[in-house]
Amino acid sequence: LGVSPFRLRQGVVDRLLQAQAILQHHHPEWRFAVFDAWRPVAVQAFMVNHVIQEECQRRGVDPSQDSPGRREAILAVERFWAPPSESADTPPPHSTGGAVDLTLADAQGLEVPMGGAIDAIGPISEPLHYAALAQQRPDGQEARWNQRRLALTGAMQAVGFAQHPNEWWHFSWGDQL
């Protein structure tokens, strides 16, 4: 049997349950849906390389050739993915059991639209990506996405989680963030 990718440190689980209670106090129609949690460094390395390959393909860049386009793709990926380090000083947050990627789900367990996919590479993933549009169009879809992101962030930060500055879905406790 493999090891569950949903393992977390007990302090993280305790805080996640507290954040869930806060979320449901303000939004009883929502709950957390965990997308990803613990991953070993080897899996982190595989995922980083895989995402670099995907980003190169998306940009029409040959991932096997050192080029400005490949270097730009790598820089874009590095805004979101921690390097697969074995160093005790710089472990990837997910490899410590201290990070969780999550979204909101409705009462039926269906994902609530957040205005961007988990693990998307680009500005759409930034937590406040829709804030300006939400102010311009308070009745628009962007305002709903912004409100949902703020609800998720608020519940998580209320119990001490830190949010990755480029990812609306990534929160950690007890790591370098």
FIVEXNU-284612 format. One record per atom (N, C-alpha, C): residue number from 1; residue in three letters; atom name; x, y, z. Coordinates in steps of 0.05 Angstrom, whole numbers. Layout:
! FIVEXNU-284612
NUM;Ala;CA;X;Y;Z;
...
This chain:
! FIVEXNU-284612
1;Leu;N;17;-24;0;
1;Leu;CA;0;0;0;
1;Leu;C;17;25;0;
2;Gly;N;9;45;-15;
2;Gly;CA;23;70;-15;
2;Gly;C;16;87;9;
3;Val;N;31;108;13;
3;Val;CA;26;127;35;
3;Val;C;6;148;25;
4;Ser;N;-13;155;42;
4;Ser;CA;-33;174;35;
4;Ser;C;-21;202;29;
5;Pro;N;-30;214;7;
5;Pro;CA;-21;241;1;
5;Pro;C;-35;262;18;
6;Phe;N;-53;254;35;
6;Phe;CA;-69;273;51;
6;Phe;C;-59;274;80;
7;Arg;N;-35;263;85;
7;Arg;CA;-23;265;112;
7;Arg;C;-14;293;118;
8;Leu;N;-19;301;143;
8;Leu;CA;-10;327;152;
8;Leu;C;-1;325;181;
9;Arg;N;15;343;191;
9;Arg;CA;22;343;219;
9;Arg;C;-3;348;236;
10;Gln;N;-3;338;260;
10;Gln;CA;-27;340;277;
10;Gln;C;-34;370;282;
11;Gly;N;-15;387;286;
11;Gly;CA;-21;415;290;
11;Gly;C;-35;428;266;
12;Val;N;-27;419;242;
12;Val;CA;-40;428;218;
12;Val;C;-69;418;216;
13;Val;N;-73;393;222;
13;Val;CA;-100;381;222;
13;Val;C;-118;395;242;
14;Asp;N;-107;400;266;
14;Asp;CA;-123;414;287;
14;Asp;C;-131;442;277;
15;Arg;N;-113;456;266;
15;Arg;CA;-120;483;256;
15;Arg;C;-139;482;232;
16;Leu;N;-135;462;215;
16;Leu;CA;-153;459;192;
16;Leu;C;-182;454;202;
17;Leu;N;-185;438;222;
17;Leu;CA;-212;434;233;
17;Leu;C;-224;459;246;
18;Gln;N;-207;475;259;
18;Gln;CA;-216;500;270;
18;Gln;C;-224;520;248;
19;Ala;N;-208;521;227;
19;Ala;CA;-214;538;204;
19;Ala;C;-240;530;191;
20;Gln;N;-245;504;189;
20;Gln;CA;-270;493;177;
20;Gln;C;-293;503;194;
21;Ala;N;-291;502;220;
21;Ala;CA;-313;512;237;
21;Ala;C;-318;542;233;
22;Ile;N;-296;557;230;
22;Ile;CA;-299;586;226;
22;Ile;C;-313;591;199;
23;Leu;N;-304;577;178;
23;Leu;CA;-316;580;152;
23;Leu;C;-346;574;153;
24;Gln;N;-353;552;165;
24;Gln;CA;-381;544;165;
24;Gln;C;-398;561;184;
25;His;N;-386;574;203;
25;His;CA;-401;593;219;
25;His;C;-410;617;202;
26;His;N;-393;626;184;
26;His;CA;-400;648;166;
26;His;C;-413;640;140;
27;His;N;-407;615;131;
27;His;CA;-417;605;106;
27;His;C;-425;576;110;
28;Pro;N;-448;571;122;
28;Pro;CA;-456;543;127;
28;Pro;C;-459;525;103;
29;Glu;N;-461;538;79;
29;Glu;CA;-465;523;54;
29;Glu;C;-438;512;43;
30;Trp;N;-416;520;55;
30;Trp;CA;-390;512;45;
30;Trp;C;-374;495;65;
31;Arg;N;-356;479;54;
31;Arg;CA;-337;465;70;
31;Arg;C;-311;463;54;
32;Phe;N;-290;454;67;
32;Phe;CA;-264;452;54;
32;Phe;C;-264;426;37;
33;Ala;N;-250;427;15;
33;Ala;CA;-243;404;-1;
33;Ala;C;-213;404;-5;
34;Val;N;-200;384;8;
34;Val;CA;-171;383;6;
34;Val;C;-163;371;-21;
35;Phe;N;-145;385;-34;
35;Phe;CA;-136;377;-61;
35;Phe;C;-109;362;-58;
36;Asp;N;-92;371;-41;
36;Asp;CA;-65;360;-38;
36;Asp;C;-54;368;-11;
37;Ala;N;-37;350;0;
37;Ala;CA;-24;356;26;
37;Ala;C;5;347;24;
38;Trp;N;12;327;39;
38;Trp;CA;39;317;41;
38;Trp;C;48;305;14;
39;Arg;N;73;310;7;
39;Arg;CA;85;296;-16;
39;Arg;C;115;293;-10;
40;Pro;N;126;270;-15;
40;Pro;CA;155;266;-11;
40;Pro;C;171;283;-31;
41;Val;N;196;288;-24;
41;Val;CA;213;305;-41;
41;Val;C;215;293;-70;
42;Ala;N;216;267;-72;
42;Ala;CA;217;254;-99;
42;Ala;C;193;261;-115;
43;Val;N;170;261;-103;
43;Val;CA;145;269;-117;
43;Val;C;146;298;-124;
44;Gln;N;156;315;-106;
44;Gln;CA;159;343;-111;
44;Gln;C;176;348;-136;
45;Ala;N;198;333;-137;
45;Ala;CA;217;336;-160;
45;Ala;C;203;327;-186;
46;Phe;N;188;305;-185;
46;Phe;CA;173;297;-209;
46;Phe;C;153;318;-218;
47;Met;N;138;328;-198;
47;Met;CA;117;348;-205;
47;Met;C;129;374;-216;
48;Val;N;151;384;-204;
48;Val;CA;163;408;-214;
48;Val;C;173;404;-243;
49;Asn;N;186;382;-248;
49;Asn;CA;195;376;-275;
49;Asn;C;172;373;-295;
50;His;N;151;360;-286;
50;His;CA;127;356;-303;
50;His;C;115;383;-310;
51;Val;N;112;400;-290;
51;Val;CA;99;427;-295;
51;Val;C;117;444;-313;
52;Ile;N;143;442;-310;
52;Ile;CA;162;456;-328;
52;Ile;C;158;447;-356;
53;Gln;N;156;420;-360;
53;Gln;CA;151;410;-387;
53;Gln;C;124;420;-398;
54;Glu;N;103;420;-382;
54;Glu;CA;77;430;-391;
54;Glu;C;78;459;-398;
55;Glu;N;92;475;-382;
55;Glu;CA;94;504;-387;
55;Glu;C;110;509;-412;
56;Cys;N;131;494;-416;
56;Cys;CA;146;497;-441;
56;Cys;C;128;491;-465;
57;Gln;N;114;469;-464;
57;Gln;CA;96;462;-486;
57;Gln;C;75;483;-491;
58;Arg;N;63;493;-469;
58;Arg;CA;43;514;-471;
58;Arg;C;54;539;-485;
59;Arg;N;80;545;-481;
59;Arg;CA;92;568;-493;
59;Arg;C;105;562;-520;
60;Gly;N;104;537;-529;
60;Gly;CA;116;529;-554;
60;Gly;C;146;529;-553;
61;Val;N;157;522;-530;
61;Val;CA;186;521;-526;
61;Val;C;195;492;-523;
62;Asp;N;218;486;-535;
62;Asp;CA;230;459;-532;
62;Asp;C;241;457;-504;
63;Pro;N;230;439;-487;
63;Pro;CA;240;437;-460;
63;Pro;C;267;424;-457;
64;Ser;N;277;412;-478;
64;Ser;CA;303;399;-477;
64;Ser;C;326;417;-485;
65;Gln;N;319;441;-495;
65;Gln;CA;340;460;-503;
65;Gln;C;341;484;-484;
66;Asp;N;366;491;-476;
66;Asp;CA;369;515;-460;
66;Asp;C;365;539;-478;
67;Ser;N;345;555;-471;
67;Ser;CA;338;578;-487;
67;Ser;C;325;599;-468;
68;Pro;N;324;624;-478;
68;Pro;CA;310;644;-462;
68;Pro;C;281;636;-456;
69;Gly;N;267;624;-475;
69;Gly;CA;240;615;-471;
69;Gly;C;237;594;-450;
70;Arg;N;256;575;-449;
70;Arg;CA;256;554;-429;
70;Arg;C;261;566;-401;
71;Arg;N;280;584;-400;
71;Arg;CA;287;597;-375;
71;Arg;C;263;614;-364;
72;Glu;N;249;627;-382;
72;Glu;CA;225;642;-374;
72;Glu;C;203;623;-364;
73;Ala;N;200;600;-377;
73;Ala;CA;180;580;-367;
73;Ala;C;188;570;-340;
74;Ile;N;213;565;-335;
74;Ile;CA;222;556;-309;
74;Ile;C;217;577;-288;
75;Leu;N;223;602;-294;
75;Leu;CA;218;624;-275;
75;Leu;C;188;626;-268;
76;Ala;N;171;622;-288;
76;Ala;CA;142;623;-284;
76;Ala;C;134;601;-265;
77;Val;N;144;577;-269;
77;Val;CA;138;554;-252;
77;Val;C;148;558;-223;
78;Glu;N;172;570;-221;
78;Glu;CA;184;574;-194;
78;Glu;C;168;594;-177;
79;Arg;N;151;610;-189;
79;Arg;CA;134;628;-173;
79;Arg;C;114;611;-157;
80;Phe;N;109;587;-166;
80;Phe;CA;88;571;-154;
80;Phe;C;98;545;-141;
81;Trp;N;118;533;-151;
81;Trp;CA;128;507;-142;
81;Trp;C;154;510;-127;
82;Ala;N;155;499;-103;
82;Ala;CA;180;500;-88;
82;Ala;C;200;480;-100;
83;Pro;N;226;487;-100;
83;Pro;CA;246;469;-111;
83;Pro;C;247;444;-93;
84;Pro;N;253;421;-105;
84;Pro;CA;254;396;-90;
84;Pro;C;280;393;-75;
85;Ser;N;282;407;-52;
85;Ser;CA;307;407;-37;
85;Ser;C;306;386;-15;
86;Glu;N;329;373;-11;
86;Glu;CA;332;354;12;
86;Glu;C;343;368;36;
87;Ser;N;350;394;34;
87;Ser;CA;362;409;56;
87;Ser;C;342;414;78;
88;Ala;N;350;409;103;
88;Ala;CA;333;415;126;
88;Ala;C;327;444;129;
89;Asp;N;343;462;116;
89;Asp;CA;339;490;118;
89;Asp;C;317;500;98;
90;Thr;N;314;485;76;
90;Thr;CA;295;495;55;
90;Thr;C;278;472;44;
91;Pro;N;264;458;61;
91;Pro;CA;247;436;51;
91;Pro;C;223;447;36;
92;Pro;N;213;433;15;
92;Pro;CA;188;442;3;
92;Pro;C;166;440;24;
93;Pro;N;149;461;26;
93;Pro;CA;128;460;47;
93;Pro;C;111;435;47;
94;His;N;104;425;24;
94;His;CA;87;401;23;
94;His;C;103;376;34;
95;Ser;N;129;377;32;
95;Ser;CA;145;354;41;
95;Ser;C;149;354;72;
96;Thr;N;139;374;85;
96;Thr;CA;141;376;114;
96;Thr;C;116;367;129;
97;Gly;N;94;363;114;
97;Gly;CA;68;357;126;
97;Gly;C;56;382;137;
98;Gly;N;66;405;129;
98;Gly;CA;56;430;140;
98;Gly;C;40;447;120;
99;Ala;N;37;437;95;
99;Ala;CA;23;452;75;
99;Ala;C;-1;436;64;
100;Val;N;-21;451;57;
100;Val;CA;-45;439;46;
100;Val;C;-56;457;24;
101;Asp;N;-64;444;2;
101;Asp;CA;-78;457;-20;
101;Asp;C;-107;450;-18;
102;Leu;N;-124;471;-17;
102;Leu;CA;-153;465;-14;
102;Leu;C;-169;486;-27;
103;Thr;N;-194;479;-30;
103;Thr;CA;-214;497;-42;
103;Thr;C;-240;494;-26;
104;Leu;N;-261;506;-36;
104;Leu;CA;-287;504;-24;
104;Leu;C;-304;485;-39;
105;Ala;N;-322;471;-24;
105;Ala;CA;-341;453;-36;
105;Ala;C;-369;460;-25;
106;Asp;N;-389;454;-40;
106;Asp;CA;-417;459;-30;
106;Asp;C;-426;435;-14;
107;Ala;N;-451;436;-5;
107;Ala;CA;-462;415;12;
107;Ala;C;-462;388;-2;
108;Gln;N;-463;387;-28;
108;Gln;CA;-463;362;-43;
108;Gln;C;-434;352;-49;
109;Gly;N;-414;368;-40;
109;Gly;CA;-387;360;-45;
109;Gly;C;-376;369;-71;
110;Leu;N;-391;386;-86;
110;Leu;CA;-381;396;-112;
110;Leu;C;-364;421;-107;
111;Glu;N;-342;423;-122;
111;Glu;CA;-325;446;-120;
111;Glu;C;-340;472;-126;
112;Val;N;-335;492;-110;
112;Val;CA;-346;518;-114;
112;Val;C;-326;533;-133;
113;Pro;N;-336;545;-155;
113;Pro;CA;-318;559;-173;
113;Pro;C;-303;582;-158;
114;Met;N;-277;583;-162;
114;Met;CA;-260;602;-149;
114;Met;C;-246;621;-169;
115;Gly;N;-253;619;-194;
115;Gly;CA;-241;636;-214;
115;Gly;C;-214;628;-224;
116;Gly;N;-206;604;-220;
116;Gly;CA;-181;594;-230;
116;Gly;C;-175;567;-218;
117;Ala;N;-163;550;-233;
117;Ala;CA;-157;522;-224;
117;Ala;C;-134;521;-205;
118;Ile;N;-135;503;-186;
118;Ile;CA;-113;497;-169;
118;Ile;C;-89;489;-187;
119;Asp;N;-66;500;-181;
119;Asp;CA;-41;495;-195;
119;Asp;C;-38;509;-222;
120;Ala;N;-57;527;-228;
120;Ala;CA;-54;543;-252;
120;Ala;C;-29;561;-250;
121;Ile;N;-15;564;-272;
121;Ile;CA;9;580;-272;
121;Ile;C;1;607;-284;
122;Gly;N;4;629;-269;
122;Gly;CA;-2;655;-279;
122;Gly;C;-16;673;-259;
123;Pro;N;-21;698;-266;
123;Pro;CA;-33;717;-247;
123;Pro;C;-61;709;-237;
124;Ile;N;-76;693;-252;
124;Ile;CA;-102;684;-244;
124;Ile;C;-101;669;-217;
125;Ser;N;-78;659;-210;
125;Ser;CA;-75;644;-185;
125;Ser;C;-70;661;-161;
126;Glu;N;-63;686;-165;
126;Glu;CA;-57;703;-142;
126;Glu;C;-82;707;-125;
127;Pro;N;-80;707;-99;
127;Pro;CA;-103;708;-81;
127;Pro;C;-122;732;-87;
128;Leu;N;-110;755;-93;
128;Leu;CA;-127;779;-98;
128;Leu;C;-129;787;-127;
129;His;N;-127;767;-144;
129;His;CA;-128;772;-173;
129;His;C;-154;787;-181;
130;Tyr;N;-176;781;-169;
130;Tyr;CA;-201;792;-177;
130;Tyr;C;-210;816;-160;
131;Ala;N;-193;825;-141;
131;Ala;CA;-201;846;-123;
131;Ala;C;-209;872;-137;
132;Ala;N;-193;881;-156;
132;Ala;CA;-200;906;-170;
132;Ala;C;-225;904;-187;
133;Leu;N;-228;881;-201;
133;Leu;CA;-252;877;-217;
133;Leu;C;-277;875;-199;
134;Ala;N;-273;863;-175;
134;Ala;CA;-296;861;-156;
134;Ala;C;-306;888;-148;
135;Gln;N;-287;907;-144;
135;Gln;CA;-295;934;-137;
135;Gln;C;-309;948;-160;
136;Gln;N;-300;943;-184;
136;Gln;CA;-312;956;-208;
136;Gln;C;-339;944;-214;
137;Arg;N;-342;919;-210;
137;Arg;CA;-367;905;-217;
137;Arg;C;-376;888;-193;
138;Pro;N;-387;900;-172;
138;Pro;CA;-394;885;-148;
138;Pro;C;-415;863;-152;
139;Asp;N;-429;864;-174;
139;Asp;CA;-449;843;-179;
139;Asp;C;-439;822;-199;
140;Gly;N;-414;825;-208;
140;Gly;CA;-404;807;-229;
140;Gly;C;-392;781;-217;
141;Gln;N;-387;763;-235;
141;Gln;CA;-375;737;-227;
141;Gln;C;-348;741;-213;
142;Glu;N;-333;760;-222;
142;Glu;CA;-307;765;-209;
142;Glu;C;-310;772;-180;
143;Ala;N;-331;787;-173;
143;Ala;CA;-336;794;-145;
143;Ala;C;-342;769;-128;
144;Arg;N;-357;750;-140;
144;Arg;CA;-363;725;-126;
144;Arg;C;-338;709;-122;
145;Trp;N;-321;707;-143;
145;Trp;CA;-296;693;-140;
145;Trp;C;-278;706;-118;
146;Asn;N;-277;732;-119;
146;Asn;CA;-261;746;-99;
146;Asn;C;-271;741;-71;
147;Gln;N;-298;742;-68;
147;Gln;CA;-310;738;-41;
147;Gln;C;-304;710;-31;
148;Arg;N;-305;690;-49;
148;Arg;CA;-299;662;-41;
148;Arg;C;-270;659;-33;
149;Arg;N;-252;671;-48;
149;Arg;CA;-224;670;-41;
149;Arg;C;-218;683;-14;
150;Leu;N;-231;706;-10;
150;Leu;CA;-228;720;16;
150;Leu;C;-239;703;39;
151;Ala;N;-261;689;35;
151;Ala;CA;-273;673;56;
151;Ala;C;-254;650;63;
152;Leu;N;-243;637;42;
152;Leu;CA;-224;615;47;
152;Leu;C;-199;626;62;
153;Thr;N;-188;647;52;
153;Thr;CA;-164;659;65;
153;Thr;C;-170;668;93;
154;Gly;N;-193;681;97;
154;Gly;CA;-200;691;124;
154;Gly;C;-202;669;144;
155;Ala;N;-215;647;137;
155;Ala;CA;-217;625;156;
155;Ala;C;-190;612;162;
156;Met;N;-174;609;142;
156;Met;CA;-147;597;146;
156;Met;C;-129;615;162;
157;Gln;N;-128;641;156;
157;Gln;CA;-111;659;170;
157;Gln;C;-120;664;199;
158;Ala;N;-146;661;204;
158;Ala;CA;-156;664;231;
158;Ala;C;-145;645;251;
159;Val;N;-135;622;241;
159;Val;CA;-124;602;260;
159;Val;C;-93;599;256;
160;Gly;N;-81;618;242;
160;Gly;CA;-52;619;240;
160;Gly;C;-39;609;215;
161;Phe;N;-54;600;195;
161;Phe;CA;-42;592;170;
161;Phe;C;-31;615;155;
162;Ala;N;-9;611;141;
162;Ala;CA;2;630;122;
162;Ala;C;-6;622;94;
163;Gln;N;-12;641;78;
163;Gln;CA;-20;635;50;
163;Gln;C;4;641;32;
164;His;N;8;623;13;
164;His;CA;28;627;-8;
164;His;C;21;653;-22;
165;Pro;N;39;671;-27;
165;Pro;CA;32;697;-39;
165;Pro;C;22;696;-68;
166;Asn;N;28;674;-81;
166;Asn;CA;19;671;-109;
166;Asn;C;-3;651;-114;
167;Glu;N;-13;638;-93;
167;Glu;CA;-32;616;-96;
167;Glu;C;-56;620;-77;
168;Trp;N;-80;623;-88;
168;Trp;CA;-103;626;-71;
168;Trp;C;-109;600;-55;
169;Trp;N;-100;578;-63;
169;Trp;CA;-107;552;-52;
169;Trp;C;-87;541;-32;
170;His;N;-63;552;-30;
170;His;CA;-41;540;-14;
170;His;C;-38;554;13;
171;Phe;N;-39;538;34;
171;Phe;CA;-36;548;62;
171;Phe;C;-17;530;77;
172;Ser;N;-2;542;95;
172;Ser;CA;16;525;111;
172;Ser;C;18;536;139;
173;Trp;N;28;518;156;
173;Trp;CA;32;525;184;
173;Trp;C;57;511;194;
174;Gly;N;75;527;206;
174;Gly;CA;99;516;218;
174;Gly;C;122;511;198;
175;Asp;N;121;523;175;
175;Asp;CA;143;520;156;
175;Asp;C;154;548;150;
176;Gln;N;171;550;130;
176;Gln;CA;185;576;124;
176;Gln;C;166;599;117;
177;Leu;N;141;593;109;
177;Leu;CA;123;615;103;
177;Leu;C;112;626;128;
